[in-house]
Amino acid sequence: MKHSPLRTILFVEDSPFDAEMTLDALREANLANPVTHVEDGEECMDWLYARGAFAGRQGDDPLVVLLDIKMPRMTGLDVLKQMRADERFRRTPVVILSSSREESDLARSWDLGVNAYVIKPVDVEQFFQAVRTLGQFWAVLNQAPGQE
């Protein structure tokens, strides 16, 4: 698949409150990359494979996937497992952005090949700073295989 310099950040979050805060923080980071928000793991998979509501979606695979864990229909861990099992998405950076501090979630995420696990800070300003930093790192600083 052809890669443009401004690939999409795919953001997967079911909580409207957390989604709006994260989107606001990404906007404040002034990233040129487009951000697509989907509400659960099923929608994430539909977006990745351009099916369902996203059938015919044009564009590249995502630059990075920001992924919540605890979601209805399909969990973030199930999404991560399926992505890592597919050669196409095996190297796509995935960042868990979750309020879960459960050791089992952390361990399972790393076992499945997550690139980073960020626990959502309770403090709003800390949360904004964490998301801005994440966005800048993955969209500007990180160099993945196959990028020029």
Rosetta blueprint (number, residue, H / E / L):
1 M L
2 K L
3 H L
4 S L
5 P L
6 L L
7 R L
8 T L
9 I E
10 L E
11 F E
12 V E
13 E L
14 D L
15 S L
16 P H
17 F H
18 D H
19 A H
20 E H
21 M H
22 T H
23 L H
24 D H
25 A H
26 L H
27 R H
28 E H
29 A L
30 N L
31 L L
32 A L
33 N L
34 P L
35 V E
36 T E
37 H E
38 V E
39 E L
40 D L
41 G H
42 E H
43 E H
44 C H
45 M H
46 D H
47 W H
48 L H
49 Y L
50 A L
51 R L
52 G H
53 A H
54 F H
55 A L
56 G L
57 R L
58 Q L
59 G L
60 D L
61 D L
62 P L
63 L L
64 V E
65 V E
66 L E
67 L E
68 D L
69 I L
70 K L
71 M L
72 P L
73 R L
74 M L
75 T L
76 G H
77 L H
78 D H
79 V H
80 L H
81 K H
82 Q H
83 M H
84 R H
85 A H
86 D L
87 E L
88 R L
89 F L
90 R L
91 R L
92 T L
93 P L
94 V E
95 V E
96 I E
97 L E
98 S E
99 S L
100 S L
101 R L
102 E L
103 E H
104 S H
105 D H
106 L H
107 A H
108 R H
109 S H
110 W H
111 D H
112 L L
113 G L
114 V L
115 N L
116 A E
117 Y E
118 V E
119 I E
120 K L
121 P L
122 V L
123 D L
124 V H
125 E H
126 Q H
127 F H
128 F H
129 Q H
130 A H
131 V H
132 R H
133 T H
134 L H
135 G H
136 Q H
137 F H
138 W H
139 A H
140 V H
141 L H
142 N L
143 Q L
144 A L
145 P L
146 G L
147 Q L
148 E L
